Amino acid sequence: MNNSELRKVLEKLIRVELASNIQGILLSSRGEGWQKRVNDNNLFFTLSASFLFYGASSPIRTLIDNSILKELKSYKNKDGKATYNFWRTNPYEQFPTNFFLSRINHFWIPDDLDCTALAYFFHSQEEGIALQCELQKYHTNSEINYGDKLLSFSGYGTWLGEKMPLEIDVCVISNYLCFHFSKSLERNSSEEGLIRFLWKIIKENLWFTHPFKVSPSYQKPHVIIWHISRCLKHEGLADSVEFISYLNDYSFKVESFEEKLFVDLTYKELGLESPFSGSYPLIEIEKFIDSFSFFSASLLTNSRYNFLKRMAPISFFNIPFTCRGFNAALLLKRLG
C-alpha cells in the first residue's frame, strides 16, 4: 500500500470513528490486561487530534474541529469557570461506565491544564488572556526531586483544583505553552517559569532517565520528546542543540514501531531529516491503531502517602487509554 492509499484509509477510519459515536467525537477505551476494557467518552483525544493538524487546511481537520465545537460546552467547568474537564460536566460524570470508580470521590478529577489548553485553541485571544489571568490563582513554587536532581519549579501544575496535590507533567506544560504561543499572549512569571523548567528537563536529560516522574500521564520517553519538540519550534525559545543531540543518541536505541513513529514525528516537528522516514509494515500499522495507548491515568501519583506514591509507576495502578481514531490521526500526521 503506497502513502496515497494509506492516507485515504486513515482518513476514512477517522470519519467512521467520529460517526460511530452518538456524541460525534472520537471514542476511546480504557483498561487492558486485568482491567476490563470499557468505552470512555472524553473530549481529550478529539482535541489532541485537532492539535495535530493545527494550522493546516484539510477536510479531515475541518470535520474534527466541527465535532469539537458541537461538544465543547459539555466539558466546560461545571461551575462556570474558564477551565475544562477530561470528562463531561453537563451532565456531570467521572469514570463513565465504571460502577466502582464513578462512585468514589477520591478518584474524581478536577479540571486540568491539559484539556483546558487544548480546548482554548478554539477560543479567541481575548478569552486566552482571561484564562491566563484566572490561572494565576493556581501558580505555585516548589522543588521537584528527580533522583539525584532537585529542580525548582514555578508555574502551573496539571490539576486546576484547590485540594489536589501538586503534579508536574512536562507534556502538559508543553501543550499549555503551545496554546500560549499560538495565541501570541504576553508571558508572565508563570510562563517564564514553565519555560525555564522545560529547559532544565532537557539539559538534564530527565525525559529519558525519569520518564514517569517527568510525565505521570504520558510516561514514555518517545511520547515526551515529541511533546517537547512542538514547543521548541516556536520563536523566542532557547537554542535546541542539546535536545537534538539527545534525540540523535536516543534514536539509535529505539526498537519498537511506536518508538520509531514518535521519533520520526519529533524530527519532523524540528524540520530535520528523520532516520525512520521509510514506509511502515501494514501489520505494524494495524496493531498500532488497535492497541497503542497514548496516555494512562495514574491512580496513585497524587496520593498523600509516600509509600503509595512509590508504587505509582507499577502498571497495575495505571489505566491506559486507547483511541483508534487518534492513533490513525498520528499516522496521518506522519504522512504529512
C-alpha positions in Angstrom: 0.0 0.0 0.0 1.5 3.4 -1.0 1.2 6.5 1.0 -1.6 7.9 -1.0 -3.7 4.8 -0.5 -2.8 4.7 3.2 -3.8 8.3 3.6 -7.3 7.5 2.2 -7.7 4.5 4.5 -6.7 6.5 7.6 -9.0 9.4 6.7 -11.9 7.0 6.2 -11.2 5.3 9.6 -11.2 8.7 11.3 -14.6 9.6 9.7 -16.0 6.2 10.7 -14.8 6.6 14.3 -16.4 10.1 14.5 -19.7 8.8 13.0 -19.8 5.7 15.2 -20.1 7.7 18.5 -23.5 9.2 19.2 -21.7 12.3 20.5 -19.8 12.7 17.3 -16.4 12.7 18.9 -13.6 10.1 18.8 -14.5 7.3 21.2 -11.7 5.9 23.3 -11.4 2.9 25.6 -9.7 2.5 28.9 -8.1 -0.5 30.5 -6.3 -3.6 29.3 -4.9 -6.9 30.8 -6.5 -7.4 34.2 -8.7 -4.4 33.7 -11.8 -4.9 31.6 -11.6 -2.6 28.6 -14.6 -0.2 28.5 -15.6 2.7 26.3 -14.8 6.2 27.6 -16.5 9.4 26.4 -14.0 12.2 26.8 -13.0 15.1 24.6 -9.3 14.8 25.1 -8.5 12.6 22.1 -10.6 14.6 19.7 -8.9 17.8 20.9 -5.5 16.1 20.6 -6.3 15.0 17.1 -7.2 18.6 16.2 -4.0 19.9 17.6 -2.1 17.5 15.3 -3.4 19.4 12.3 -3.4 22.9 13.8 -2.7 25.5 11.1 -3.3 23.0 8.3 -6.2 23.2 5.8 -7.8 19.9 5.1 -11.3 18.3 5.1 -10.4 15.9 7.9 -9.3 18.7 10.2 -12.5 20.6 9.5 -14.5 17.5 10.3 -12.7 17.0 13.6 -13.0 20.7 14.6 -16.7 20.8 13.8 -17.1 17.8 16.1 -15.3 19.6 18.9 -17.3 22.8 18.5 -20.6 20.9 19.0 -19.4 19.2 22.2 -17.0 21.8 23.8 -19.6 23.3 26.1 -20.4 19.8 27.6 -16.8 19.7 29.1 -16.5 23.2 30.4 -16.2 23.7 34.2 -19.5 22.8 35.9 -19.4 26.0 38.0 -19.0 28.3 35.0 -15.2 28.9 35.4 -13.0 29.2 32.3 -11.4 25.7 32.6 -12.2 22.3 31.1 -12.5 18.7 32.4 -11.4 15.5 30.9 -14.9 14.1 31.2 -18.3 15.6 30.6 -19.6 18.2 33.1 -23.0 18.6 31.5 -24.3 16.1 32.6 -21.5 15.6 35.1 -19.8 12.2 35.0 -16.5 10.8 36.3 -15.1 7.4 35.1 -18.2 6.8 32.9 -19.4 3.1 32.8 -17.3 2.2 35.8 -19.6 1.3 38.7 -16.8 1.4 41.3 -14.6 4.4 40.4 -17.6 6.6 39.3 -18.9 6.5 42.9 -15.8 7.1 44.9 -15.0 10.8 45.2 -11.3 10.0 46.0 -10.7 9.1 42.3 -12.7 12.0 40.8 -10.6 14.5 39.0 -10.9 18.3 38.8 -10.4 20.3 35.6 -6.9 20.1 34.2 -4.4 22.3 32.4 -4.0 19.8 29.6 -7.6 19.7 28.4 -8.0 23.4 29.1 -5.0 24.3 27.0 -6.2 22.1 24.1 -9.8 23.5 24.3 -8.5 27.1 24.2 -7.2 26.6 20.7 -10.9 27.1 20.0 -11.1 30.4 21.9 -10.2 33.9 20.9 -7.0 35.7 22.0 -9.1 37.8 24.4 -10.5 34.7 26.0 -7.0 33.3 26.2 -5.9 36.4 28.1 -8.8 35.9 30.5 -7.8 32.3 31.1 -4.2 33.3 31.7 -5.4 35.7 34.4 -7.6 33.0 36.0 -4.8 30.5 36.0 -2.7 32.8 38.2 -4.5 31.6 41.3 -3.0 28.1 40.6 0.5 29.4 40.4 2.9 27.5 42.7 6.5 27.5 43.6 8.1 24.2 44.6 11.1 21.9 44.3 10.8 18.6 42.5 13.1 15.6 43.2 14.3 13.6 40.2 16.6 11.0 41.8 19.8 12.9 42.5 18.5 16.1 40.8 16.4 18.7 42.7 14.8 21.2 40.3 13.0 24.4 41.3 9.6 24.8 39.8 7.5 27.9 39.3 4.3 27.8 37.3 1.1 25.7 36.9 0.6 22.1 37.8 -1.6 19.6 35.9 -4.7 19.9 38.2 -6.7 23.0 38.5 -8.3 22.1 41.8 -7.8 23.5 45.2 -7.4 20.2 47.1 -5.2 18.3 44.6 -1.6 17.6 45.4 0.9 19.3 43.0 1.6 17.2 39.9 4.1 18.4 37.3 3.9 16.9 33.8 6.2 18.2 31.1 3.8 17.1 28.3 1.0 19.1 29.9 3.3 22.1 30.2 4.3 21.7 26.5 0.7 21.7 25.4 -0.1 24.7 27.5 2.9 26.6 26.1 1.9 25.7 22.6 -1.5 27.2 23.2 0.1 30.3 24.8 2.4 30.8 21.8 -0.3 30.2 19.2 -2.4 33.0 20.7 0.6 35.3 20.9 0.0 36.0 24.6 2.4 38.0 26.7 4.5 36.0 29.1 4.0 36.5 32.8 6.1 35.0 35.6 4.3 31.7 35.3 5.1 31.2 31.6 8.7 32.2 32.1 8.9 29.7 35.0 7.4 26.9 32.9 9.9 27.6 30.0 12.9 27.6 32.5 11.6 24.3 33.9 11.2 22.8 30.5 14.8 23.6 29.6 16.1 22.1 32.9 14.3 18.9 32.0 16.0 19.0 28.6 19.5 19.9 29.8 19.5 17.2 32.5 18.1 14.6 30.0 15.4 13.7 32.6 12.8 12.9 29.9 14.8 9.8 29.2 16.2 8.9 32.7 13.0 9.6 34.7 10.1 9.4 32.2 7.3 8.5 34.7 8.4 11.3 37.1 8.7 13.8 34.3 5.3 12.9 32.8 3.0 10.8 35.0 0.2 10.8 32.4 2.2 10.1 29.2 5.1 8.1 30.8 7.0 7.1 27.7 10.3 8.8 26.6 9.3 8.8 22.9 5.9 10.5 23.6 7.6 13.0 25.9 10.2 14.1 23.4 7.6 14.6 20.7 5.6 16.9 23.0 8.7 18.9 23.9 9.6 19.2 20.2 6.3 21.0 19.5 7.5 23.8 21.9 11.0 24.1 20.5 9.9 25.3 17.1 8.3 28.4 18.5 10.2 31.6 18.1 11.8 33.0 21.2 12.8 29.8 22.8 16.4 28.9 23.5 18.6 27.0 21.1 17.7 23.4 20.9 21.1 22.0 20.1 21.3 20.0 23.3 17.9 18.5 22.8 18.7 17.5 19.2 21.9 15.8 20.5 19.9 13.8 23.0 17.4 13.0 20.3 20.1 11.7 17.9 21.5 9.5 20.7 18.1 8.2 21.6 17.1 7.4 18.0 19.8 4.7 18.0 18.2 2.9 21.0 14.6 2.7 19.8 13.3 -0.6 18.5 9.5 -0.8 18.6 7.2 0.6 15.9 5.6 3.2 18.2 9.1 4.4 19.4 10.2 4.9 15.8 7.0 6.6 14.8 7.3 9.2 17.6 11.0 9.8 16.9 10.1 10.3 13.3 7.4 12.8 14.2 9.8 14.6 16.6 12.4 15.1 13.8 9.7 16.3 11.5 8.5 18.8 14.1 12.0 20.2 14.3 12.3 20.3 10.5 15.1 17.7 10.5 15.6 14.6 8.4 14.4 11.5 10.3 16.3 8.2 10.4 12.9 6.4 10.2 11.4 8.1 7.1 10.8 4.9 5.2 7.4 3.1 4.9 6.0 1.1 7.7 4.7 -2.5 7.5 0.9 -2.7 7.3 0.7 -5.3 10.1 2.5 -2.9 12.4 0.2 0.0 11.4 -2.9 -2.1 12.1 -1.5 -3.2 15.5 -0.7 0.4 16.4 -4.2 1.6 15.6 -5.8 -1.0 17.7 -3.6 -1.1 20.7 -1.4 2.0 21.2 -2.1 3.8 24.5 -1.3 7.5 24.2 -1.5 8.1 27.9 -2.5 6.5 31.2 -4.4 7.6 34.2 -2.1 7.1 37.2 -4.2 6.2 40.2 -1.5 6.7 42.9 0.6 9.6 41.7 -1.4 12.2 43.7 -1.7 10.1 46.8 -0.8 11.9 50.0 1.0 8.9 51.3 4.6 8.4 50.2 4.5 4.6 50.2 1.6 4.7 47.7 3.4 7.2 45.5 6.3 4.9 45.3 4.0 2.3 43.8 2.5 4.7 41.2 4.7 3.6 38.3 3.5 -0.1 38.6 1.3 -0.9 35.6 -1.3 -2.4 37.9 -2.1 1.1 39.2 -2.2 2.8 35.8 -5.2 2.7 33.5 -4.2 3.0 29.8 -6.4 4.9 27.3 -6.6 3.9 23.7 -8.3 5.7 20.8 -8.3 4.2 17.3 -9.3 7.5 15.7 -6.5 9.4 17.3 -3.9 6.7 16.5 -5.0 6.9 12.9 -4.6 10.7 13.1 -1.0 10.2 14.4 -0.2 8.1 11.4 -1.8 10.6 9.1 0.3 13.4 10.6 3.4 11.3 9.9 2.5 11.1 6.2 2.4 14.9 6.1 
